[in-house]
Structures are given as C-alpha cells and as structure tokens.
Amino acid sequence: MGRRIHFVVDPQGWCCMGLIIFVWLYNTIFIPKVILFPHYEEGHISVVTVLCYYFCSLFCIASLLRASVADPGKLPENPTIPITEREYWELCNKCNMMRPKRSHHCSRCGHCVRRMDHHCPWINNCVGEDNHWLFLQLCFYSQILSSYTLILDFCHYYYFLPLKKENWDVFVFRHELALLRISAFMGLIILGGISGLFYTQLMGIFTDTTSIEKMSNCCEDTSRPRKPWQQTFSEVFGTRWKILWFIPFRQRQPLRVPYHFANHV
C-alpha cells in the first residue's frame, strides 16, 4: 500500500505543479548563487548554513514529487470485503461501487479514494489516506524553505557584510536586485498561502476530520469517540516514531486501529 504510482491526466494540474517546480528551481539555483556561495567564500556564513538550505530544498521537492505520484488510496474495482467489516462499507452513488465509510468519490480523478481530504491541483493528485502524510510534509518544508529564503534575502542587504569579490560581468550579479525581489515576492506568496493551508490540515488531524467532512458538516464532535492527537497523527504518518514523521524517504505502513475509531461516522 502506498507504493503504486498514481498519475492523473489533468492539464490544469500539470500547469499548477509546473509553477510550483519553477518557484523551487528559481530559489534553489539563484539563492545559493547570489547569496550563499559568495558570502561563504568570504567567510560571512558557515558551511552549515549552505547545507541546511540544500537539505530543506531536497526534502521539499522530494515530498512534492512523492505526493504527486503516490497512490492516495484508490479503491480497486472489485474490493474484497471481509464479513466482519461489511457494516463499515457503503455504496457510492456515483460509481456504484462499495467503499469503506469516510471514502469519497473524486469527480476529477473519476474514482473513490479512502479517507479523501481534498483534490489538490498543486500536486495534481488527491490527498487521501495513503499520501496525506506526504502532503503535510510538503506544506511543512515549503514553509521552512520560504522562510529560510526570506531571511537570506533580508540578511543579504541589511545584515551581512558587503561582498568584495563580485563579478559584475555576470548576468546574475548585474541583475541581483531584481532577482532577489522576485525571490522575496514568491517567498511571501508561498509562505502566506501554505501557512493557512497547513493550519487547517493540522486542525483537521487534531479533530480527526477531513476537509470534505468539514464542508459537508457530517462529522460533529459527538459523532465518534475522540482520539488523542498522538493517535491521529500516528495513523496519518503510519508510524508512532515521531522522528519519522519528518522523513519523506520511506514507505508508509498503515496502523491497525479499531474499526469503531476508524470508520464510524
């Protein structure tokens, strides 16, 4: 589970995801070239600062690519339903297939997804049971990378010592101000948008409610037993080891939870 490649044919999603990759490439190429490497060569910053930026960038693009191609929890055409779990399944009125409760039919993808949260055009994929943890990592590392970029843009002009070995014949340094203004603008847009989204995602996990359930008002506080936040986060990330919640280079294994917790709506 979670190892199948899921590719959505959607030109709008391709454009949105292409824009995100462009912003990532822009900052990953120009920020080190304009700020990190020159200041490191003159001894203004340590190698740790440079490595931390590249680690944040690597984790951000890894979570983006994995979230976009990971199977979100697509249900098979003829699912096998254990006899003891039949009461926790229902019939989808759009595709006429049996599905577990808390599943939802995605009209853009054309199939049902287990515990679907929403369809995200920025990753060109649904956010469901099997890739929700990757989407959370994407939001987290996007905020870290955007904040890091904004701090470097600010420090370059107002904190770091002026550079002495600038080669003004190079295009990057001749257009340094314009490039950094573009970087700061994109960083503010990404940070502002992702922060609100990340907050709503965290609140949804704390309350064990998906975005679709919030919009349909089908899950009230008294509709099912409240679980501790460690349990809900462990179910999303597939492990109780909190350090692994931050690592995108692994396979998620679903935790076994009681059905009266997992499926009762």
MOSUL-V841902 format. One line per field, one symbol per residue. ss: DSSP state (~ for helix, > for strand, _ for the rest). phi: phi as a letter, one per 20 degrees, with the letter a starting at -180 (. if undefined). A space follows every 50 residues. Layout:
ss = ???
phi = ???
//
This chain:
ss = ____>_____~~~~~~~~~~~~~~~~~~~~~~~~~~~~~~~_____~~~~ ~~~~~~~~~~~~~~~~~~~>___>________~~~~~~>>>______>>> ___>>>____>>>____>>>____>>>____~~~~~~~~~~~~~~~~~~~ ~~~~~~~~____________~~~~_~~~~~~~~~~~~~~~~~~~~~~~~~ ~~~~~~____~~~~~~____________~~~~~~~~~____~~~~~____ ________~~~~___
phi = .nefecdeebgffffffffffffffgffeefffedffffffeneceffff ffffffffffffffffffdfffpfeffcfedfgfdffedbefeddlcfbf fmebeeffenbecflfeaedffdlafdcgecfffffffffffffffffff ffgfffedcffgfddeefeeggffdfffffffffffffffffffffffff fffffgelcefffffelecefefbfedfffffffffemaefffffddeeb dedfeecfffefdfd
//
